[in-house]
Amino acid sequence: MLKTRVITAVVLLAILLPVIFVGTPAQFALLAAVIVAAAGWEWGRLVGLNGVGAVFYGALALLGVGLTWAGGWMLSSIWLKPAAIFWVLAGPYTLARKPATRGAWRGLLLVAGPVLLIAAWQALCLARDRGVAFLLSVLVIVWLADTGAYFAGRAFGRRKLAPSISPGKSWEGAVGGWLLVLVVAAGVLASGLQAPTLVSHFAATQGLALGALALTVLVAFSVVGDLFESQLKRQAGVKDSSALLPGHGGVLDRIDALLPVLPLALLFV
């Protein structure tokens, strides 16, 4: 399994890094659109669509991306606000109430899926338009929060964060991830890095206190996104969203925490 994970990671990096660092914004948007289509197919399967239905669902998300791109709305915020509203209201509700993927709730998930995925794509394009450093700064917040939570949880984890959804997550881990984000953000500011980043934007436009609060909100919703997808998988009775990425599970397994963070971060700026 470790060998498979490493090989998959190397292949993904060989595709992603050139597009991020030397590719054009259009090439990056195209790659992100492919990711959205794959994630849409997985979302459809998690909410009960099978076979052709899930494929059509992924194609619907891709069509939404194409129409947004063709209509000249790629760098607007047309999808960000409805996605943010969903995450702020429905995300915590799902974790608190554990609604089953049937009835009205299933209908909401079916409608929301493409909106959330297209919004994530749009946020990625907006971040890339501000520069590679800005794009990476948004992604790194989620990666740092996840990494810090893993190590802090293993070292100090005692109180379970959501035992019925993800027994391995703890409050201590969540706090550890949050602290790591703040420490690295402070280090970025102290370094005098000139490239525009999300952290430098917060510091310049909101001040240190409000900037730290904004980062705290983003870290909190990275946890919401992670747990939300875990809840969907539990309701669907599967361990991974798919087997598209050998050794890593599915695309949603890799981007779940980014789904709420991306639109919220870009709305903040």
N, C-alpha and C positions, 0 to 999 in steps of 0.2 A: 504494500500500500504506500509506503514512504517513497519508493522508487517511482511509482505511478504519479504521486503528488508532485514530486520534483520535476518529472518530465513534463507534466501538464503546465506547471508554473513557468518553466523555461520557454515552452512554446507560446504561452500567453504573453510573456514579457517580450519575446521576439516580435510579436505582432503589435502590442500596445505601445512599447517605448518609441519605436521609430515614428509612429503616427502622432504621438503626443509631442515629441521633441522636434521633429523635422517635417512633419506632415503639415498640410494646409488646414485651415479651419474646416473647409468643406470635406476633406478626407477624414478628419476627426469626427465630424458630424455623421458621416456615412458609417463609420465603424460603430459609433454609439447607436445608430439606428438598427444595425444588425443585432446588437446586444439587447435592445428594446424588443425586437421581434422574438428573440429566443426567450426572454423573460416573460413576454406576453403568452407564449405557448405554455410555459410552466405555470403561470398564474391561472390560466384556463383549466389546466389539469387539476390544480389544487382546489378549485371551486366546483369541480364535478364534471367538467367537460372532458370528453374522451375522443381519441382518434381525430376525425376531420374537424370536429367542433373546436378542439384545442388549437389545431393548425389555423383554422379560420380566425380564431381569437387573436393569435399572434400576428396574423396578417392584418387584422383590424388595427392593432396598435401601430404596425408599420405604416399602414395607410394614413393614420392620423399624423404621424411624423412627416410623411411625404406631403400631405396637404398643408401642414404648418410651414414646411420649408418652401414649397412652391408658392404659397400665399404671401411670402415675405414676412412671416411672423416669427421666424426662428429666433430672432434676438429681441422679441417682445416678452411680455410677462403673461400672455394670454392663458397659459395652463398653470402657472405657478400658484395663483391665489386659490382656485378650487382644490388643488392638491394640498396646499397648506391647511385649508379648512378641514379637509378630510382627516389629515394627520392629527391636527389639534383636537378635533372632536371625536372621530371614530377610532383613532388609534388607542388612546387610553380606555375608551369604552370597551373595546374588544378585549383588552387585557383584564379589565375588571369584571366583565360579565360573561366572557367566554361564549359568545353566541355561536350556534352551530351554523355550518355552511348550507343552510336551506331556508326556504321561505323568503321573506322580505330582506333578511340580511344577505342571503346569497345573491339576490337580485342587486343589492347595493354593491356588493363586491364585484359582480360582473360589469356593472356600469363604471365603477371606480377604477378598475384595473388599468384600462387603456389611458385614462386621464392621468393617473399617477405615473405611469411609465413614460408617457409623452412629456409630462412636466419634468421628470428627471432628465430626459434627453435635452429638453429646452434649457434647463439649468446648466447642464454640462456645456452646451454651446455658448451660453452667455458667459460662463466662467472662462472658457477657452478664448473667447473674444477679448477678455481682459488680460490675457497673457498666460503662458504656460505656468509661471510661478503662482499666479492666482488660482488656476485650476488645481494644481497640486496641493496648494494650501488648504483648499476645501476638502479634498480627498484625504489628506494626511490627518485632519481632525478626526475623521472616523477611524482611520487605521490606528492612530495613537490611542484613542479611547478604547478600542477593542484590545489592543496589545496590553495597555496598562491594566485593563480589567482582568485579562487572563492571568497575568503574573501576580497582581495584587490579590486576586481571588484565590489563587493557589497558595499564596503565602499567609493570607490573613482571613480568608473567607469563612464566615461562621453563620451569618444570617442570610437565608435564602431570599433572593429578590423575587422570583416567581416560580416557586417549586413545582406547581402543576403544569407549567409551560416549558421551562428550561431549568431543571434541577441543578445544573452546574453553575448558574450565575448567582452571585451574592451581592449584597449591598456594599460590602467592603471592596469588591472588585469594581463595581460601578464608580465608587468614590476614587479608587486608585486610577481608573482611566481618566476621570475628570481632572484629577490633580496633574497627571502627566501632560494633558493637553494644555493646562494653564502654565506649567513650568516651561514647556517647549515654546509656547507663545511668548512668554517673557524673554526667553533666550533669543528668539527671532528679533524681538524689538530691541533688545540690548545689543545685538550684533550690528545694528545699523544697516541691515539688508535693504538695498535700494529698490529691488524688484517689488512691484505691487503685489501684496498678498491680502487674504481676507483679514488677517490679524492687523496688518498695517492700516488697512482701511478702517477697521473698527477703532483703532487707537486715534487715527487722525480725525474721524468724523463723530465719534461717540465718546471718546475719552476712555481711560483705562477701566474705570468701574463699570460703565455700561458695556464696554467691549467684553470684559470678563463675564458679564451677565449673559450677553449674546452667545458667547462660546459655551456657557453652562447650558443654555437652552438647546443648543445644537447637540451637545454631548447627550443630554437627556433624551432627545428624540432619536439619536442613533440607537440607544437602547430600546426605545419604543419600536423602531423599525425592525430590529433584530427579533424581539419577542413577538411582534405581530406576525412575522413570517413563520416563526416557530409554532405559533398558535394555528396558523393555516395548515401547516404540515401535520400537526397532531390531529386536527379535525379531519384531514384527508387520510390519515393513517399511513403516512409515509415518512421515511427518515430524511430523505433529501428531496429537493424540488424536482430534480431529474438526475440523470447520469451524463449530462452533456459534457461536464468537465471531470474526466476520470480522476478519482482520488480526492476531488473537491466537492462533489455533488453537482448542483445545478447553478445556473447563472444567478437566480434569485438568492441562493445561499451566499453568494459573494457580494451582492449589491443590496441586500435587505436593509442594512443600516443607512445606506446612502439615499434610499428612496425618500424618506422624510427630510433628511438633512439638506439635500441639494436645493429643493425649492425654497425651503425656509432661509437658507444662507443667502440665496440670490435675492430674495425679497428684502432681507435685512439691508442689502447694499443698493 
